[in-house]
Amino acid sequence: MQAAMRFLSLVLIVLGLMLLGADVIASLEKGGEITVRSLDQVWMMINASSDLAFHGWLQRTIPQPGAQWVETVMGFWSWAVIGLPGVILAFLFGRHSDMRG
């Protein structure tokens, strides 16, 4: 279990770094104008129809306060939404040294 969680944290960290690097490249392409894509923007770039279907499902299924919370998370920076949980999992399931001398 611990090895699987460590692997998952590694995958999330790598994906977060890839998304951060893509934002840096996009910023350089725009002449230094800071570009940070939200999770929703990245999803739209990958598959727009599934993103629109998700938003429709969200509005039909989840009551309004919960749906608004999910919409807020979808507006956060993509690298933070993916990478930060990976860092947290890495700290929680990382190697623990034995304190016995």
C-alpha positions as CSV (number, residue, x, y, z in Angstrom):
1,M,0.0,0.0,0.0
2,Q,2.7,2.4,1.0
3,A,4.7,1.7,-2.3
4,A,1.6,2.3,-4.4
5,M,0.9,5.7,-2.6
6,R,4.5,6.7,-3.1
7,F,4.3,5.9,-6.8
8,L,1.0,7.8,-7.1
9,S,2.6,10.8,-5.4
10,L,5.5,10.6,-7.8
11,V,3.2,10.6,-10.8
12,L,1.2,13.5,-9.4
13,I,4.4,15.5,-8.8
14,V,5.7,14.8,-12.3
15,L,2.4,15.8,-13.9
16,G,2.3,19.0,-11.8
17,L,5.8,19.9,-13.0
18,M,4.9,19.2,-16.6
19,L,1.9,21.5,-16.3
20,L,4.1,24.2,-14.7
21,G,6.7,23.8,-17.4
22,A,3.9,24.2,-20.1
23,D,2.8,27.4,-18.4
24,V,6.4,28.7,-18.4
25,I,6.8,27.8,-22.1
26,A,3.5,29.6,-22.9
27,S,4.7,32.6,-21.0
28,L,7.9,32.7,-22.9
29,E,6.0,32.4,-26.2
30,K,3.9,35.4,-25.3
31,G,7.0,37.6,-24.8
32,G,7.1,37.3,-21.0
33,E,3.4,37.8,-20.3
34,I,2.6,35.5,-17.4
35,T,0.4,32.6,-18.5
36,V,-1.1,30.3,-15.9
37,R,-3.7,27.9,-17.1
38,S,-6.5,26.7,-14.9
39,L,-7.5,23.0,-14.6
40,D,-10.6,23.8,-16.6
41,Q,-8.5,25.3,-19.4
42,V,-6.2,22.3,-19.6
43,W,-9.2,20.0,-19.7
44,M,-10.7,22.1,-22.5
45,M,-7.4,21.8,-24.5
46,I,-7.4,18.0,-24.1
47,N,-11.1,17.2,-24.7
48,A,-13.6,20.1,-24.9
49,S,-16.7,17.9,-25.3
50,S,-16.0,15.9,-22.1
51,D,-15.3,19.1,-20.2
52,L,-18.7,20.6,-21.3
53,A,-20.4,17.3,-20.5
54,F,-18.9,17.3,-17.0
55,H,-20.1,20.8,-16.3
56,G,-23.6,19.8,-17.5
57,W,-23.6,16.7,-15.3
58,L,-22.3,18.8,-12.4
59,Q,-25.2,21.3,-12.7
60,R,-27.8,18.5,-12.9
61,T,-26.5,16.2,-10.2
62,I,-24.8,18.1,-7.4
63,P,-26.7,20.7,-5.3
64,Q,-25.6,24.3,-5.9
65,P,-23.1,24.9,-3.0
66,G,-21.3,21.7,-3.9
67,A,-21.3,22.4,-7.6
68,Q,-19.9,25.9,-7.0
69,W,-17.1,24.4,-4.9
70,V,-16.1,22.1,-7.7
71,E,-16.3,25.0,-10.2
72,T,-13.9,26.9,-7.9
73,V,-11.4,24.1,-7.8
74,M,-11.6,23.8,-11.6
75,G,-10.6,27.5,-11.8
76,F,-7.4,26.9,-9.7
77,W,-4.0,26.7,-11.3
78,S,-3.7,23.3,-13.0
79,W,-0.2,22.6,-11.7
80,A,-1.2,23.3,-8.1
81,V,-4.3,21.1,-8.3
82,I,-2.3,18.2,-9.5
83,G,1.1,18.7,-8.0
84,L,0.3,19.8,-4.4
85,P,-1.6,16.6,-3.5
86,G,1.4,14.7,-4.8
87,V,3.7,16.6,-2.5
88,I,1.4,16.0,0.4
89,L,1.2,12.3,-0.3
90,A,5.0,12.1,-0.7
91,F,5.4,13.6,2.8
92,L,2.7,11.3,4.3
93,F,3.9,8.1,2.7
94,G,7.6,8.8,2.3
95,R,10.4,6.8,3.8
96,H,10.5,6.9,7.6
97,S,13.8,6.5,9.4
98,D,13.8,4.3,12.4
99,M,14.5,6.4,15.5
100,R,16.0,3.5,17.4
101,G,19.7,4.0,17.7
